[in-house]
Amino acid sequence: MFEKILVPLDGSEHSINALEKAIQIAKKFDGRITLIHAYSTDLVSLPKEYALTETTPEMVEVSRYNGANILADAQIRARHQGVQVESLLKAGQAVDSIIETSRDGNFDLIVMGARGLSPMQEILLGSVSHGVTAHAPCPILVVK
């Protein structure tokens, strides 16, 4: 039923909770997990320490590096619990990357955190979980 599970991660507590729930589901249905992290090159979605500065290639590289670390840590968690896992690190807007990946990969389920952005970023960018639920081609489980 849920053999292919997509898990967007941003390093927040909610996304880690979503990963744990996805691992439980994958174990129950003998499924596999694909982790995804989308890092942005836009100023407003970079980490807060860069909030009022001009975007530079170095900042984007730091954002990409942080995303790679988030994925690596999550892969270790899933493998430690015996779940097949792969990861995708994508440049671009989170909602677009998640929707595109879920369509292209024919996923059975998306399991994601309820929120991960700071309140100010959410005002400026909108909620990723809201955007995904509005456009995803498969069921979504939003985890707090």
C-alpha positions as CSV (number, residue, x, y, z in Angstrom):
1,M,0.0,0.0,0.0
2,F,2.7,2.5,1.0
3,E,5.8,1.1,-0.7
4,K,7.3,4.3,-1.9
5,I,7.4,7.1,0.7
6,L,8.7,10.6,0.1
7,V,10.0,12.4,3.2
8,P,10.9,16.1,2.8
9,L,13.3,17.3,5.5
10,D,14.5,20.7,6.6
11,G,16.2,19.7,9.9
12,S,13.3,21.0,12.1
13,E,11.9,19.0,15.0
14,H,8.7,18.5,13.0
15,S,10.5,17.0,10.0
16,I,12.5,14.6,12.3
17,N,9.1,13.5,13.8
18,A,7.9,13.0,10.2
19,L,10.9,10.9,9.4
20,E,10.3,8.7,12.5
21,K,6.6,8.2,11.4
22,A,7.7,7.4,7.9
23,I,10.1,4.8,9.2
24,Q,7.3,3.1,11.1
25,I,5.1,3.1,8.0
26,A,7.9,1.7,5.8
27,K,8.6,-1.1,8.2
28,K,4.9,-2.0,8.5
29,F,4.4,-2.1,4.7
30,D,7.9,-3.3,3.7
31,G,8.4,0.1,2.0
32,R,11.3,2.3,1.1
33,I,11.9,5.9,1.8
34,T,13.2,8.7,-0.4
35,L,14.4,11.7,1.6
36,I,14.4,15.1,-0.1
37,H,15.8,18.4,0.9
38,A,15.4,21.5,-1.3
39,Y,17.9,24.3,-0.7
40,S,17.0,27.7,-2.0
41,T,19.2,30.3,-3.7
42,D,16.7,33.0,-2.7
43,L,17.7,35.5,0.0
44,V,14.6,35.2,2.1
45,S,14.7,31.4,2.4
46,L,18.4,31.2,3.4
47,P,19.2,30.6,7.1
48,K,18.4,33.5,9.4
49,E,22.0,34.5,9.9
50,Y,22.0,35.8,6.3
51,A,18.6,37.5,6.5
52,L,19.7,41.1,5.9
53,T,22.7,40.5,3.6
54,E,23.2,40.1,-0.1
55,T,23.1,36.5,-1.3
56,T,26.5,35.2,-2.3
57,P,27.6,31.9,-3.9
58,E,29.2,31.0,-0.5
59,M,25.9,31.4,1.3
60,V,24.2,29.1,-1.3
61,E,27.0,26.6,-0.8
62,V,26.5,26.7,3.0
63,S,22.8,26.1,2.5
64,R,23.5,23.1,0.2
65,Y,26.1,21.7,2.6
66,N,23.6,22.0,5.5
67,G,21.0,20.2,3.4
68,A,23.4,17.4,2.6
69,N,24.1,17.0,6.3
70,I,20.4,16.9,7.2
71,L,19.9,14.1,4.6
72,A,23.0,12.1,5.7
73,D,21.8,12.1,9.4
74,A,18.3,11.0,8.3
75,Q,19.8,8.2,6.1
76,I,21.7,6.9,9.1
77,R,18.5,6.9,11.2
78,A,16.5,5.0,8.6
79,R,19.2,2.5,7.8
80,H,19.8,1.9,11.5
81,Q,16.1,0.7,11.7
82,G,16.4,-1.5,8.7
83,V,14.6,0.6,6.2
84,Q,15.8,1.1,2.6
85,V,16.5,4.7,2.0
86,E,17.9,7.1,-0.6
87,S,18.1,10.8,-0.7
88,L,17.8,13.7,-3.1
89,L,19.3,17.1,-2.6
90,K,17.7,19.7,-5.0
91,A,18.2,23.4,-5.6
92,G,15.0,25.2,-5.8
93,Q,11.8,26.1,-4.0
94,A,10.7,23.4,-1.5
95,V,7.1,23.0,-2.6
96,D,8.0,22.8,-6.3
97,S,10.7,20.3,-5.7
98,I,8.5,18.1,-3.5
99,I,5.6,18.1,-5.9
100,E,7.8,17.5,-9.0
101,T,9.6,14.6,-7.2
102,S,6.4,13.0,-6.0
103,R,4.9,13.1,-9.5
104,D,8.0,11.9,-11.3
105,G,8.7,9.1,-8.8
106,N,5.1,7.9,-8.5
107,F,5.2,8.0,-4.7
108,D,2.4,6.3,-2.7
109,L,2.7,8.7,0.3
110,I,4.4,11.9,1.4
111,V,5.2,12.2,5.1
112,M,6.2,15.7,6.2
113,G,6.5,18.0,9.2
114,A,3.7,20.4,10.0
115,R,6.1,23.3,10.0
116,G,9.8,24.0,9.8
117,L,10.0,27.7,8.9
118,S,10.4,30.5,11.4
119,P,7.2,32.6,11.7
120,M,8.7,35.4,9.6
121,Q,9.8,33.1,6.8
122,E,6.4,31.5,6.8
123,I,4.8,34.9,6.3
124,L,7.1,35.7,3.4
125,L,7.2,32.3,1.8
126,G,4.0,30.5,2.9
127,S,3.8,27.2,4.5
128,V,5.5,24.3,2.6
129,S,3.1,21.8,4.1
130,H,0.2,23.8,2.9
131,G,1.6,24.2,-0.6
132,V,2.3,20.5,-0.8
133,T,-1.1,19.4,0.4
134,A,-2.7,21.7,-2.2
135,H,-0.9,20.2,-5.1
136,A,0.4,16.7,-4.3
137,P,-0.6,13.8,-6.5
138,C,-0.7,11.3,-3.6
139,P,-1.8,11.1,0.0
140,I,0.0,13.2,2.5
141,L,0.6,12.7,6.2
142,V,1.5,15.9,8.0
143,V,3.2,15.3,11.4
144,K,3.6,17.6,14.3
